[in-house]
């Protein structure tokens, strides 16, 4: 989504708003990342985990998690003058994936948040964006006490396409999260430019 917003009287130019998805497995820190980044009060659709959900939600490694996103998280951050990002956090459980197609419409790109303790949970999101040719970066949320892996090791473990960025981050830290978004916008820009050039030359 690229939307030109009126800057009002005296504005030098129209502002650009881009849509970004924040995806990943259950309990990986998506709601935390959107909340840390958003300059407005984030919209959250969290519900308490219930006994009924224990049969379908794998809470291994995130035993202290008490809530889950059932629709989406939403926030907004200004990267620089004239450029804002609208952040849409996706639900992590399989039974809510029907919402992903709606949320993905018009997205410039996505952040796939990963936890190295549960790296396999990242595969569905990686596959989703690869199959739909939506540019994405993998952001490894460095949880306290978790073993640290290098970007190349994570890229190999997830079998990412060559050139897909992998960055380490702390989802609780606004500056760390902002660096992830900057990398995504830069990468998505290169991908879209390359596609336009290929379309013109073909």
C-alpha positions in Angstrom: 0.0 0.0 0.0 1.4 3.4 -1.1 -0.9 6.2 -0.2 -0.2 9.9 -0.8 -1.5 12.0 2.2 -2.3 15.7 1.9 0.2 17.7 3.9 -2.1 20.6 4.3 -1.4 24.3 3.5 2.3 25.1 3.1 3.4 21.5 2.8 6.4 21.0 0.6 5.2 17.7 -0.8 2.7 14.9 -0.3 3.6 12.4 2.4 3.9 8.7 1.5 2.4 6.0 3.7 3.5 2.3 3.1 1.8 -0.8 4.5 4.1 -3.3 6.2 3.2 -6.7 7.7 4.8 -8.2 10.8 4.4 -11.9 10.7 5.9 -15.0 12.4 5.0 -17.9 14.7 3.0 -18.0 17.8 4.6 -16.1 20.7 7.5 -14.7 18.7 7.0 -11.1 19.7 4.9 -9.5 16.9 2.6 -7.6 19.3 5.6 -6.4 21.3 7.4 -5.2 18.1 4.4 -3.2 16.8 3.8 -1.8 20.3 7.5 -0.7 20.7 7.6 0.9 17.2 4.2 2.7 17.1 4.1 6.4 17.7 0.3 6.1 18.2 -1.5 4.0 20.7 -1.4 0.6 19.0 -4.6 -1.3 18.2 -4.5 -4.8 19.6 -6.9 -7.7 19.3 -5.6 -9.9 22.1 -7.6 -12.5 24.0 -6.7 -14.6 27.0 -5.4 -18.1 26.2 -8.0 -20.7 27.3 -7.9 -24.3 28.3 -9.7 -25.1 25.1 -6.9 -23.6 23.0 -4.3 -25.9 24.7 -5.2 -28.7 22.3 -4.4 -26.5 19.2 -1.7 -24.0 20.3 1.8 -25.1 20.8 3.0 -23.1 23.8 6.3 -24.9 24.2 9.0 -22.4 24.9 6.5 -19.6 25.6 4.9 -21.1 28.7 4.4 -17.7 30.3 2.4 -16.3 27.4 -1.1 -15.5 28.6 -2.7 -13.8 25.6 -2.8 -14.2 21.8 -3.7 -12.0 18.8 -6.9 -13.1 17.2 -7.2 -10.6 14.3 -4.3 -8.1 14.0 -2.2 -5.5 15.6 -1.9 -2.1 14.1 0.5 0.8 14.6 2.2 3.7 12.7 5.7 5.0 12.7 7.3 7.9 10.8 10.6 6.8 9.4 11.6 10.2 8.1 9.9 13.4 7.0 7.3 12.4 4.4 7.5 8.7 4.9 5.3 6.8 7.3 4.8 3.1 7.7 1.5 1.4 8.7 2.3 -1.7 10.6 -0.1 -4.7 10.6 0.8 -7.6 12.9 -0.6 -10.9 11.8 -2.0 -13.6 14.1 0.4 -16.5 14.6 -1.8 -19.6 14.9 -2.7 -21.7 12.0 -6.4 -21.3 12.5 -6.2 -17.5 11.9 -4.2 -17.7 8.7 -7.3 -17.0 6.6 -6.8 -13.4 7.7 -3.4 -13.2 6.1 -4.6 -12.7 2.5 -6.7 -9.7 3.5 -3.9 -8.2 5.5 -1.4 -8.8 2.7 -3.3 -6.9 0.0 -1.3 -3.8 -1.0 1.6 -4.5 1.3 5.0 -3.1 0.3 6.7 -5.9 2.3 6.9 -7.9 5.5 9.0 -8.6 8.5 9.1 -12.3 9.5 10.0 -12.3 13.2 11.8 -15.4 14.2 12.8 -17.1 17.5 15.8 -19.4 17.2 14.4 -21.6 19.9 11.4 -22.3 17.7 12.8 -21.6 14.2 10.5 -24.1 12.5 7.6 -21.8 13.3 9.0 -19.3 10.8 8.6 -21.6 7.8 4.9 -20.9 7.1 5.4 -17.2 7.0 8.6 -17.5 4.9 6.7 -19.8 2.4 3.7 -17.5 2.3 5.7 -14.4 1.3 8.1 -16.3 -1.1 5.1 -17.8 -3.0 3.4 -14.5 -3.3 6.6 -12.6 -4.3 6.2 -10.2 -1.4 9.6 -8.8 -0.3 10.4 -9.6 3.3 13.3 -9.6 5.8 13.8 -12.1 8.6 14.3 -10.4 12.0 15.6 -12.7 14.7 14.2 -11.6 18.0 17.1 -12.2 20.5 15.4 -13.5 23.6 17.4 -13.4 26.8 19.1 -16.8 27.4 18.6 -18.0 23.8 21.6 -19.1 21.9 22.8 -16.5 19.4 23.2 -17.5 15.7 24.7 -15.5 12.9 22.6 -14.2 10.0 24.2 -16.7 7.6 23.3 -19.6 9.9 19.7 -18.5 10.1 19.4 -18.0 6.4 20.7 -21.5 5.7 18.4 -23.0 8.3 15.4 -21.3 6.8 16.6 -22.1 3.2 16.0 -18.4 2.2 16.3 -17.2 -1.3 19.6 -15.6 -2.0 19.7 -12.0 -1.0 16.9 -12.1 1.6 18.1 -10.0 4.5 18.4 -11.5 8.0 18.9 -9.1 10.9 19.2 -9.5 14.6 16.9 -7.4 16.8 15.3 -6.8 20.2 11.5 -6.5 19.6 11.2 -4.5 22.8 13.6 -1.8 21.6 12.2 0.9 19.3 15.6 1.8 17.7 16.3 -1.9 17.1 12.9 -2.4 15.5 13.3 0.8 13.4 16.5 -0.5 11.9 14.6 -3.6 10.8 12.0 -1.5 9.1 14.7 0.6 7.3 16.3 -2.6 6.0 12.9 -3.8 4.8 12.0 -0.6 3.0 15.5 -0.5 1.3 15.2 -4.1 0.2 11.6 -3.8 -1.0 12.6 -0.7 -3.0 15.4 -2.6 -4.7 13.1 -5.6 -5.5 10.4 -3.4 -6.9 12.9 -1.4 -9.0 14.4 -4.7 -10.4 10.9 -6.0 -11.3 10.0 -2.7 -13.1 13.3 -2.9 -15.1 12.7 -6.5 -16.0 9.2 -5.7 -17.2 10.4 -2.8 -19.3 13.2 -4.9 -20.9 11.0 -8.0 -21.6 
